[in-house]
């Protein structure tokens, strides 16, 4: 097969400046960062910049907000229609910029810059929004604050990253390189540039050299603590020491899924039974006795060697974890490790395209971790349970691969059941804290519970985390 990969949009997979960390926000647990400035900065002129990767779509999801009261507040929000709203309410008068463009790619990293300067004589220059280096100029609603208006931002009131302060718009997804500049309306070129070869918008080094000013901050998410200081997840590395309080986030929410190395997650665009949360890494099935659901990873491959772990965190659903191929209109092949008794299937069986392929020797259940080793260079598939490898010679998937013109995706399937269950995908970033020290692949990527490498079958086999850096080398 020829190389065909699905590369998430706006992700440069090699070359240039690397962003090491992001922070994963989960709406369901009200994750957010908060700070109340001790003194006011400029209320008229400032710039906010952040790289964001959305998770679940169709719900209000605020990137940044400040609130004096019901009459004076400011929010940057992905609305439930999946457009972007810049809402600026001053003394009871609301002005809004609402994009015509929609942002519905849960595999993409978007760079969002909002630059304010209400001292501008031309109304349209007072609020500017840029996405991936390009200014948005097409709006469903286009309203601008009055000249010299004082906004909620930079007042001595609560400011949130990941919420609108009123707790009605918690963010779902990932953020990286979050920056606030006081007293300057900057262009996006202060934070990023177009790659000369690919034309992709990418982050640049040197943000620490910017002039941040009063209440300015630079959140790199380098630390893993939960205190409001330089060792916390909300640590400000600008030198201004404007550290954020950490609300409901923990060390496991620090991620290496970033705008320069994009990792696979569950794909929320595949409309199936159940919900996905935790940065699209946790698939919780619905309570249904007559339907089944499935999820696929956002990145598909048809060459190379790839590893992922799927953790099952309930005991009431019969399920299958493994791989699926997907053509333009239909899933055509699937092969996986079956959980439990169901009809004529046996505990711990290998299951392919509605056919039982044999017993793996052990069923899996609550809190078990299934390792999936996908070798598309030799058309082999291997499974492990809690670090113990089954099928030492692998399962031959040559027949299926020969009729697949698309890509294979990691997958989880809920078979007909009246219970609820959850499947946590770790393609390199775990949902739950690991029991042991994190294990990386041989390129140094990922944080796995068990080794991605297999020994035996005549030679050592090295498998890799499914991200854009590895895809650039092996995909």
C-alpha positions as CSV (number, residue, x, y, z in Angstrom):
1,X,0.0,0.0,0.0
2,X,1.1,3.5,-0.6
3,X,1.5,6.0,2.3
4,X,-1.8,7.7,3.2
5,X,-2.1,9.5,6.4
6,X,-4.7,11.8,7.8
7,X,-2.8,14.7,9.2
8,X,-4.8,16.9,11.5
9,X,-5.1,20.4,10.1
10,X,-2.6,23.2,10.9
11,X,0.0,20.9,12.5
12,X,3.6,21.2,11.3
13,X,5.2,17.8,12.0
14,X,8.9,18.6,11.6
15,X,11.2,21.5,11.8
16,X,11.1,24.8,13.7
17,X,10.3,25.6,17.3
18,X,8.8,22.9,19.4
19,X,6.1,23.5,22.0
20,X,6.5,20.9,24.7
21,X,3.3,21.0,26.7
22,X,-0.4,21.8,26.6
23,X,-3.1,21.7,29.3
24,X,-6.1,19.5,28.9
25,X,-9.4,21.1,30.1
26,X,-12.5,19.0,30.7
27,X,-15.9,20.8,30.8
28,X,-17.5,18.1,32.9
29,X,-15.2,18.7,35.9
30,X,-15.2,22.5,35.6
31,X,-11.5,22.8,34.8
32,X,-10.1,26.3,34.6
33,X,-7.4,28.7,35.7
34,X,-8.2,31.9,37.5
35,X,-6.5,35.1,38.7
36,X,-7.6,38.4,40.2
37,X,-5.0,41.2,39.4
38,X,-3.9,43.3,42.3
39,X,-3.7,46.4,40.2
40,X,-5.4,47.6,37.0
41,X,-3.6,47.6,33.7
42,X,-4.7,49.2,30.4
43,X,-8.5,48.8,30.0
44,X,-8.4,49.9,26.4
45,X,-5.4,48.2,24.8
46,X,-4.2,44.6,25.1
47,X,-3.7,41.3,23.1
48,X,-4.6,37.7,24.0
49,X,-3.1,34.8,22.1
50,X,-3.6,31.0,22.5
51,X,-3.2,27.8,20.6
52,X,-6.3,25.6,21.1
53,X,-7.5,22.2,20.1
54,X,-11.2,21.6,20.6
55,X,-12.7,18.5,21.9
56,X,-16.5,18.0,22.0
57,X,-18.3,20.4,19.6
58,X,-21.7,22.0,19.8
59,X,-21.4,23.6,23.3
60,X,-20.3,27.0,24.6
61,X,-16.6,26.7,25.4
62,X,-14.8,29.9,26.6
63,X,-11.1,30.4,26.1
64,X,-10.7,33.6,28.1
65,X,-13.0,35.7,30.2
66,X,-13.1,38.6,32.6
67,X,-16.1,39.8,34.6
68,X,-16.8,42.8,36.7
69,X,-20.6,42.1,37.0
70,X,-23.5,41.3,34.8
71,X,-23.2,44.7,33.0
72,X,-19.4,44.7,32.3
73,X,-17.7,41.6,31.1
74,X,-15.6,40.1,28.2
75,X,-15.5,36.7,26.7
76,X,-13.7,34.8,23.9
77,X,-15.9,31.8,23.2
78,X,-16.5,28.9,20.8
79,X,-20.3,29.0,20.8
80,X,-22.6,25.9,20.5
81,X,-22.9,26.7,16.8
82,X,-19.1,26.3,16.6
83,X,-18.4,29.9,15.5
84,X,-16.2,32.2,17.6
85,X,-17.7,35.1,19.6
86,X,-15.9,38.1,21.0
87,X,-18.4,39.5,23.5
88,X,-17.6,42.9,25.1
89,X,-20.2,44.2,27.5
90,X,-19.5,47.7,28.9
91,X,-21.9,49.4,31.3
92,X,-24.8,47.3,30.0
93,X,-24.1,47.8,26.3
94,X,-23.0,44.7,24.5
95,X,-20.9,44.6,21.4
96,X,-20.2,41.3,19.6
97,X,-18.0,40.0,16.8
98,X,-19.4,36.7,15.6
99,X,-17.6,34.9,12.9
100,X,-19.4,33.5,9.9
101,X,-16.7,30.8,9.7
102,X,-17.2,27.6,11.8
103,X,-14.5,25.7,13.6
104,X,-15.4,22.0,13.6
105,X,-12.2,20.1,13.4
106,X,-11.5,18.3,16.7
107,X,-8.1,17.1,15.3
108,X,-6.8,20.6,14.5
109,X,-4.8,23.1,16.5
110,X,-6.1,26.7,16.0
111,X,-4.1,29.8,16.8
112,X,-6.5,32.5,18.2
113,X,-5.4,36.1,18.6
114,X,-7.7,38.8,19.9
115,X,-6.2,42.3,19.7
116,X,-8.0,45.2,21.4
117,X,-7.5,49.0,21.1
118,X,-10.5,51.1,21.8
119,X,-8.5,54.3,21.3
120,X,-8.7,53.7,17.5
121,X,-10.7,56.2,15.6
122,X,-11.8,53.6,13.1
123,X,-14.3,51.2,14.7
124,X,-13.2,48.1,12.9
125,X,-9.6,48.6,14.3
126,X,-10.8,48.5,17.9
127,X,-11.3,44.7,18.0
128,X,-9.3,42.4,15.7
129,X,-9.4,38.6,15.6
130,X,-6.9,36.4,13.8
131,X,-7.1,32.6,13.2
132,X,-3.9,30.9,12.1
133,X,-2.3,34.1,11.2
134,X,-5.1,35.5,9.1
135,X,-7.5,38.3,10.2
136,X,-11.2,37.3,10.3
137,X,-13.2,39.9,8.3
138,X,-16.5,38.1,7.6
139,X,-18.9,38.3,10.5
140,X,-22.5,37.3,11.2
141,X,-22.6,40.0,13.8
142,X,-20.2,42.9,13.6
143,X,-20.2,45.4,16.5
144,X,-17.4,47.4,18.0
145,X,-17.0,49.1,21.4
146,X,-17.2,52.9,21.6
147,X,-14.0,54.9,21.1
148,X,-11.9,55.0,24.4
149,X,-14.3,52.6,26.1
150,X,-12.9,50.9,29.2
151,X,-13.4,47.1,29.2
152,X,-13.6,44.5,31.9
153,X,-10.2,43.1,31.0
154,X,-7.3,44.3,33.2
155,X,-9.6,45.5,35.9
156,X,-9.0,44.1,39.5
157,X,-11.6,41.4,39.0
158,X,-11.4,37.7,38.3
159,X,-10.0,36.6,34.9
160,X,-10.3,33.0,33.7
161,X,-8.5,30.9,31.2
162,X,-10.9,28.1,30.3
163,X,-14.1,29.7,31.6
164,X,-16.3,32.8,31.4
165,X,-16.0,33.5,35.1
166,X,-19.8,32.9,35.6
167,X,-19.2,29.1,35.3
168,X,-21.4,28.7,32.3
169,X,-18.8,28.2,29.5
170,X,-16.1,25.8,30.6
171,X,-13.6,25.0,27.9
172,X,-13.4,21.5,26.4
173,X,-10.0,20.7,24.9
174,X,-6.3,21.6,25.0
175,X,-4.5,25.0,25.2
176,X,-0.8,25.8,24.6
177,X,1.3,28.9,24.5
178,X,-1.3,31.1,26.2
179,X,-0.2,34.8,26.3
180,X,-1.6,38.1,27.5
181,X,0.0,41.4,26.6
182,X,-0.9,44.6,28.4
183,X,-1.0,48.0,26.6
184,X,-0.3,46.8,23.1
185,X,-2.5,45.7,20.2
186,X,-0.2,43.2,18.5
187,X,-0.4,41.4,15.2
188,X,-0.2,37.5,15.1
189,X,3.3,37.7,13.8
190,X,4.4,38.5,17.4
191,X,3.4,34.8,18.2
192,X,3.7,32.8,15.0
193,X,4.8,32.7,11.3
194,X,4.0,30.8,8.1
195,X,6.3,27.9,7.4
196,X,8.3,28.7,4.2
197,X,7.9,25.2,2.8
198,X,4.4,24.0,3.8
199,X,2.7,27.4,4.3
200,X,1.3,26.1,7.6
201,X,1.0,28.7,10.4
202,X,3.3,27.7,13.3
203,X,4.5,29.0,16.7
204,X,7.8,30.9,17.0
205,X,10.4,31.0,19.7
206,X,11.2,34.1,21.7
207,X,7.8,34.8,23.2
208,X,9.5,35.3,26.6
209,X,11.2,38.3,25.1
210,X,7.9,40.2,24.5
211,X,7.0,43.1,26.7
212,X,4.1,41.7,28.8
213,X,3.4,44.7,31.1
214,X,1.1,44.9,34.0
215,X,-1.0,41.8,34.4
216,X,0.7,40.2,31.4
217,X,1.4,36.5,31.4
218,X,2.9,33.6,29.5
219,X,1.5,30.1,30.3
220,X,3.6,27.3,29.0
221,X,2.3,24.6,31.3
222,X,5.7,23.3,32.1
223,X,5.0,22.5,35.7
224,X,2.7,20.0,37.2
225,X,1.8,21.3,40.6
226,X,-1.7,22.5,41.7
227,X,-0.6,25.6,43.8
228,X,-0.8,29.2,42.6
229,X,2.9,29.7,42.2
230,X,5.8,29.2,39.9
231,X,5.6,25.4,40.3
232,X,1.9,25.1,39.4
233,X,0.1,24.3,36.2
234,X,-0.9,27.9,36.0
235,X,2.6,29.3,36.4
236,X,3.4,32.5,34.5
237,X,6.8,32.3,32.8
238,X,6.8,35.8,31.5
239,X,8.8,37.2,34.4
240,X,5.8,39.2,35.6
241,X,4.8,36.4,38.2
242,X,1.1,36.6,37.4
243,X,0.5,33.0,38.4
244,X,-3.0,31.5,38.0
245,X,-4.9,29.4,40.6
246,X,-5.5,25.9,39.4
247,X,-9.1,24.7,39.6
248,X,-9.9,21.0,39.3
249,X,-6.9,20.3,37.1
250,X,-4.2,17.8,38.1
251,X,-0.8,16.7,36.9
252,X,-2.3,14.2,34.5
253,X,-3.9,17.1,32.6
254,X,-0.5,18.3,31.6
255,X,-0.2,16.9,28.0
256,X,2.4,16.6,25.3
257,X,-0.3,16.9,22.6
258,X,0.6,20.3,21.2
259,X,0.5,22.6,18.2
260,X,3.9,21.2,17.1
261,X,3.2,17.5,17.8
262,X,-0.4,16.5,17.5
263,X,-1.5,13.2,19.0
264,X,-4.4,11.0,18.1
265,X,-7.6,11.1,20.2
266,X,-11.1,9.7,19.8
267,X,-12.9,11.4,16.9
268,X,-15.9,13.3,18.1
269,X,-17.1,13.9,14.5
270,X,-18.1,10.2,14.2
271,X,-21.6,10.4,15.6
272,X,-22.0,7.3,17.7
273,X,-23.8,6.2,20.9
274,X,-22.2,7.6,24.0
275,X,-20.1,10.6,24.8
276,X,-16.4,11.5,24.7
277,X,-14.7,13.6,27.4
278,X,-11.3,14.4,28.8
279,X,-9.8,15.9,25.7
280,X,-11.6,13.3,23.5
281,X,-9.6,10.5,25.2
282,X,-12.5,8.9,27.2
283,X,-15.4,7.3,25.4
284,X,-18.4,6.5,27.7
285,X,-21.0,4.3,26.2
286,X,-24.7,5.1,26.4
287,X,-27.2,3.0,28.3
288,X,-28.9,1.1,25.5
289,X,-30.1,-2.5,25.0
290,X,-30.8,-2.3,21.3
291,X,-27.9,-0.3,19.8
292,X,-24.1,-0.4,19.8
293,X,-21.6,2.4,19.3
294,X,-18.0,2.7,18.3
295,X,-15.2,5.3,18.2
296,X,-12.2,5.7,15.9
297,X,-9.0,7.6,16.5
298,X,-8.6,11.0,14.7
299,X,-5.4,9.8,12.9
300,X,-5.4,6.9,10.5
301,X,-2.4,5.1,9.0
302,X,-1.6,2.5,6.4
303,X,2.1,2.0,6.9
304,X,4.5,2.0,9.9
305,X,4.3,0.4,13.3
306,X,2.0,2.0,15.9
307,X,1.1,1.4,19.5
308,X,-1.8,2.5,21.8
309,X,-3.2,1.4,25.1
310,X,-7.0,1.3,25.8
311,X,-8.1,1.1,29.4
312,X,-11.5,-0.2,30.2
313,X,-13.0,1.6,33.2
314,X,-16.3,-0.2,33.8
315,X,-17.4,-3.8,34.2
316,X,-20.9,-3.7,32.6
317,X,-20.4,-3.4,28.9
318,X,-19.3,-6.0,26.4
319,X,-16.8,-4.5,24.0
320,X,-14.1,-4.9,21.4
321,X,-10.9,-2.9,21.2
322,X,-8.5,-3.0,18.2
323,X,-8.5,-1.5,14.8
324,X,-10.9,-0.5,12.1
325,X,-10.5,0.6,8.5
326,X,-12.8,3.2,7.0
327,X,-13.5,4.0,3.4
328,X,-15.3,7.1,2.2
329,X,-18.8,5.8,3.2
330,X,-18.4,2.7,5.4
331,X,-16.3,0.8,7.8
332,X,-15.1,-2.2,5.9
333,X,-12.8,-4.1,8.2
334,X,-12.4,-4.4,11.9
335,X,-10.3,-6.7,14.1
336,X,-10.0,-6.6,17.8
337,X,-9.7,-8.3,21.2
338,X,-13.2,-9.2,22.6
339,X,-14.0,-8.7,26.2
340,X,-16.5,-11.2,27.4
341,X,-19.2,-13.8,26.7
342,X,-21.7,-12.6,24.1
343,X,-23.7,-15.0,22.0
344,X,-21.4,-17.6,20.4
345,X,-18.2,-15.6,21.1
346,X,-15.8,-16.8,23.8
347,X,-13.9,-15.0,26.5
348,X,-10.9,-13.1,25.3
349,X,-11.3,-14.1,21.6
350,X,-9.9,-12.4,18.6
351,X,-12.7,-11.2,16.4
352,X,-12.5,-10.1,12.8
353,X,-15.3,-8.9,10.4
354,X,-18.1,-10.8,12.2
355,X,-15.9,-14.0,12.5
356,X,-14.4,-15.5,15.7
357,X,-10.7,-16.0,15.0
358,X,-9.7,-17.9,18.2
359,X,-9.1,-17.6,21.9
360,X,-6.5,-15.3,23.3
361,X,-6.7,-17.1,26.6
362,X,-7.9,-14.3,28.9
363,X,-10.9,-12.0,29.0
364,X,-10.4,-8.4,30.0
365,X,-12.6,-6.2,32.2
366,X,-12.6,-3.3,34.7
367,X,-9.3,-1.4,34.9
368,X,-7.5,-3.7,32.5
369,X,-5.2,-2.1,29.9
370,X,-5.2,-3.6,26.4
371,X,-2.0,-2.9,24.4
372,X,-2.6,-2.7,20.6
373,X,0.5,-3.2,18.3
374,X,-0.3,-2.4,14.7
375,X,2.4,-3.4,12.2
376,X,1.4,-2.2,8.8
377,X,4.9,-2.8,7.3
378,X,4.3,-6.6,7.8
379,X,0.5,-6.6,8.1
380,X,0.5,-8.0,11.6
381,X,-1.6,-7.2,14.7
382,X,-0.6,-8.0,18.3
383,X,-2.4,-7.6,21.6
384,X,-1.3,-7.5,25.2
385,X,-3.3,-7.4,28.5
386,X,-1.7,-5.5,31.4
387,X,1.7,-5.8,29.8
388,X,1.5,-9.6,29.0
389,X,1.7,-10.2,25.2
390,X,-0.6,-12.6,23.5
391,X,-0.1,-13.8,19.9
392,X,3.7,-13.8,19.9
393,X,3.8,-14.2,16.1
394,X,0.9,-11.7,15.6
395,X,-2.3,-12.0,13.6
396,X,-2.0,-11.8,9.9
397,X,-4.2,-9.0,8.5
398,X,-2.8,-9.2,4.9
399,X,-6.2,-10.3,3.4
400,X,-8.0,-7.3,5.0
401,X,-5.2,-4.9,4.1
402,X,-5.2,-6.0,0.5
403,X,-8.8,-4.7,0.1
404,X,-8.4,-1.6,2.2
405,X,-7.6,1.5,0.2
406,X,-8.0,3.9,3.2
407,X,-6.4,3.9,6.6
408,X,-6.6,1.9,9.8
409,X,-7.7,3.6,13.0
410,X,-7.5,2.5,16.6
411,X,-11.0,1.7,17.7
412,X,-13.3,0.8,20.6
413,X,-16.8,-0.8,20.1
414,X,-19.6,-1.3,22.6
415,X,-21.7,-4.3,21.8
416,X,-25.4,-4.4,22.6
417,X,-25.7,-3.9,26.3
418,X,-27.9,-2.4,28.9
419,X,-25.0,-1.1,30.9
420,X,-22.5,1.7,30.7
421,X,-18.8,1.5,30.2
422,X,-15.8,3.7,29.3
423,X,-12.8,3.2,27.0
424,X,-9.8,5.4,27.7
425,X,-7.5,5.9,24.7
426,X,-3.8,6.5,25.4
427,X,-2.0,7.1,22.1
428,X,0.7,8.8,24.1
429,X,-1.2,10.9,26.6
430,X,-3.0,9.0,29.4
431,X,-6.4,10.1,30.9
432,X,-5.7,8.5,34.2
433,X,-2.5,8.6,36.3
434,X,-0.1,5.8,35.5
435,X,0.6,3.2,38.1
436,X,4.3,3.1,37.1
437,X,6.8,5.4,35.7
438,X,5.8,6.5,32.2
439,X,7.4,4.6,29.3
440,X,8.0,6.4,26.0
441,X,8.6,5.0,22.5
442,X,12.1,4.9,21.1
443,X,11.7,8.5,19.7
444,X,11.0,9.7,23.3
445,X,7.3,10.4,22.6
446,X,4.3,9.2,24.7
447,X,3.7,8.3,28.3
448,X,2.6,4.6,28.4
449,X,1.9,2.2,31.2
450,X,3.7,-0.6,29.3
451,X,6.5,-0.8,26.7
452,X,5.6,-0.1,23.0
453,X,8.3,-2.5,21.9
454,X,7.9,-6.3,21.3
455,X,10.7,-8.8,21.4
456,X,10.5,-12.2,19.7
457,X,9.1,-13.2,16.3
458,X,12.8,-13.4,15.1
459,X,13.7,-9.7,15.7
460,X,13.0,-6.8,18.0
461,X,10.0,-4.8,17.0
462,X,9.6,-1.1,17.8
463,X,6.3,0.6,17.8
464,X,5.5,4.3,18.1
465,X,3.0,6.7,19.5
466,X,0.5,7.9,16.9
467,X,1.4,11.6,16.6
468,X,2.5,13.9,13.8
469,X,6.2,13.9,14.6
470,X,6.3,10.1,14.2
471,X,4.1,10.2,11.2
472,X,6.6,12.5,9.5
473,X,9.2,9.8,10.0
474,X,7.3,6.6,9.6
475,X,3.9,7.4,8.0
